[in-house]
């Protein structure tokens, strides 16, 4: 994960019509980096739509954010992706069968690494 170097350590306040929660500038920058907060100045928010049949864009936290924040390898990231998605036309059973298949391959690889 990238280190954040905030210019200021100011506290950001939410708009007056909200609960009034304050967050640090550093946390705000991290949430922007993870794609959880979108700044209009950044242009098109690619997390507001999907390519294909997945439903990720309906959720605030998407698999990408988890992958980045947890610094996941490709195998773990794929498992998280499969757990979080609901893909039209595919059964949940198939998702779990794919997860088991991926896990078995990763276990095989890890046995050779050790």
C-alpha positions as CSV (number, residue, x, y, z in Angstrom):
1,X,0.0,0.0,0.0
2,X,1.2,3.5,-0.7
3,X,2.2,5.8,2.1
4,X,0.1,9.0,2.4
5,X,1.8,12.3,2.9
6,X,-1.0,14.7,3.7
7,X,-0.2,18.4,3.2
8,X,-2.1,19.4,6.3
9,X,-3.4,17.4,9.2
10,X,-6.6,19.4,9.3
11,X,-9.9,17.8,10.3
12,X,-12.6,17.7,7.7
13,X,-16.2,18.3,8.8
14,X,-19.1,16.7,7.1
15,X,-21.9,19.0,5.7
16,X,-24.2,20.6,8.1
17,X,-27.1,18.4,7.1
18,X,-25.3,15.2,8.2
19,X,-24.4,13.7,11.5
20,X,-21.4,15.9,11.9
21,X,-18.6,13.4,12.0
22,X,-15.1,14.6,11.6
23,X,-12.2,12.7,10.0
24,X,-8.6,13.5,9.6
25,X,-7.1,14.7,6.3
26,X,-5.0,11.5,6.3
27,X,-8.0,9.3,6.6
28,X,-9.9,11.2,3.9
29,X,-6.9,10.8,1.5
30,X,-6.7,7.0,2.3
31,X,-10.4,6.6,1.7
32,X,-10.0,8.4,-1.7
33,X,-7.1,6.2,-2.6
34,X,-9.1,3.1,-1.7
35,X,-12.0,4.4,-3.9
36,X,-14.4,4.6,-1.0
37,X,-14.6,8.4,-1.3
38,X,-14.9,10.0,-4.7
39,X,-13.8,13.6,-5.3
40,X,-15.5,15.2,-8.3
41,X,-12.2,16.8,-9.3
42,X,-10.8,13.3,-10.0
43,X,-13.2,12.9,-13.0
44,X,-15.4,9.9,-13.8
45,X,-16.0,7.6,-10.9
46,X,-15.3,4.2,-12.4
47,X,-16.6,2.4,-9.4
48,X,-20.2,3.6,-10.2
49,X,-20.6,1.1,-13.0
50,X,-19.6,-2.4,-14.0
51,X,-18.4,-4.0,-17.1
52,X,-20.2,-7.4,-17.4
53,X,-22.8,-8.9,-15.0
54,X,-21.2,-8.4,-11.6
55,X,-22.9,-6.2,-9.0
56,X,-19.8,-4.6,-7.4
57,X,-20.9,-1.0,-8.2
58,X,-23.9,-1.4,-6.0
59,X,-21.7,-1.4,-2.9
60,X,-19.6,1.3,-1.2
61,X,-16.7,-1.0,-0.5
62,X,-15.6,-3.0,-3.6
63,X,-13.1,-5.9,-3.8
64,X,-10.5,-3.5,-5.2
65,X,-10.5,-1.5,-1.9
66,X,-10.0,-4.7,0.1
67,X,-7.2,-5.9,-2.1
68,X,-5.3,-2.7,-1.8
69,X,-5.9,-2.1,2.0
70,X,-5.0,-5.7,2.9
71,X,-2.2,-6.0,0.3
72,X,-3.6,-9.3,-1.0
73,X,-1.8,-11.6,-3.4
74,X,-3.6,-12.6,-6.6
75,X,-4.9,-15.9,-5.0
76,X,-6.4,-14.3,-1.9
77,X,-7.8,-11.4,-4.0
78,X,-9.6,-13.8,-6.3
79,X,-11.2,-15.6,-3.3
80,X,-12.4,-12.3,-1.8
81,X,-13.8,-11.3,-5.3
82,X,-15.7,-14.5,-5.6
83,X,-17.2,-14.3,-2.1
84,X,-18.4,-10.7,-2.6
85,X,-19.9,-10.9,-6.0
86,X,-23.3,-12.0,-7.2
87,X,-23.0,-12.6,-10.9
88,X,-26.2,-12.8,-12.8
89,X,-26.5,-16.2,-14.5
90,X,-24.1,-18.1,-12.1
91,X,-25.2,-19.9,-9.1
92,X,-23.6,-19.4,-5.7
93,X,-22.7,-23.1,-5.7
94,X,-20.5,-22.5,-8.7
95,X,-18.8,-19.5,-7.0
96,X,-18.0,-21.7,-4.0
97,X,-16.8,-24.6,-6.3
98,X,-14.5,-22.1,-8.0
99,X,-13.2,-20.9,-4.6
100,X,-12.5,-24.5,-3.5
101,X,-10.8,-25.2,-6.8
102,X,-8.6,-22.1,-6.4
103,X,-7.8,-22.9,-2.8
104,X,-6.8,-26.5,-3.7
105,X,-4.4,-25.1,-6.4
106,X,-3.0,-22.6,-4.0
107,X,-2.5,-25.2,-1.3
108,X,-0.6,-27.4,-3.9
109,X,1.7,-24.4,-4.7
110,X,2.3,-23.6,-1.1
111,X,3.3,-27.3,-0.4
112,X,6.0,-27.0,-3.0
113,X,7.2,-23.6,-1.7
114,X,7.8,-25.1,1.8
